[in-house]
Amino acid sequence: MLAFGYRRYGGPEVFEVIDIPEPQPKKNELLLDVLAVGLNNRERAERAGTGYGGHTSGLIISGRDAVGRIIGVGTNLTTDFRKGMLVATHTEHAYAAQVLAEPDNSALIPENVTPTTAAGLITPGITAYKAIHLFAQIHAGDTVIVKGASGGVGLIAVQLLKNLQAHVIGIASSKKEGLVKAAGVDEFVAYDQVDVSQTLAERGDVVFNLAMNGVGGADDVAMVKAGGTIASVAHDTPASHKTITFNHIHPTNTISDHEALAFLLDQVAQGHLTVDIGQELPFTLEGIIAGHNYLENPHDGRAILKRA
């Protein structure tokens, strides 16, 4: 079976074509014939060996976001998943022609949602959904500041927050103003033109820091109101003289991926949520190398491998 992997860390060129056995679903698993795969920055960092050494301990087939048609159903499954259905799943080893999926991490795709759109939604959508519904409790009328509003997670978070009737302030570079405004923010602030900690001082009931590595914790503290919440992808709690709640956004099963994906895909189907797709690439070695080169540089939109 066709897959793409690497045996050493480095640039996108470390990927190679791999022939691996077809996976066999366990009693509680689905087997999907892959149609589209979403590429993520985490996979780029892992491939580059960030925080690792020069060589892997063996073959690595990465990838987490897959869309495919069900071709196998575990004998213990009594869910609504049946052969022939189109499914989005948050899984492992997704850079392959077939992947295994668990129902708790998967959702059926509505007829009017394309595999490309669904694949682009998975990781950023799940992250945004859990950030909003678990790591910060949003109420209608809350002022919510979103740092990293032009990124994959940020653009989805902005739309979900607007659907919750929050007042949303998006922070990004001035070059991304049009993109962020199109997502529906009530206010846009360019971090490269003003001091956001002064411009937005004490404005936020909630501050979402979705920027790379959660940079700028001191700014988050300046922008949040006393008694407010900072939900950040940063690991370290910023120093503060205020009484605030700091929540680190991290993977969790407290809310299932199935719940998040089912809601998000329904929102797309109803026209309440859009996904910014930057590149569609073939499901080939050349395609995956091009996709990871795309991730290496500043970019707009998600990169998707599309299998013929």
Disulfide bonds with the S-S distance in Angstrom:
none
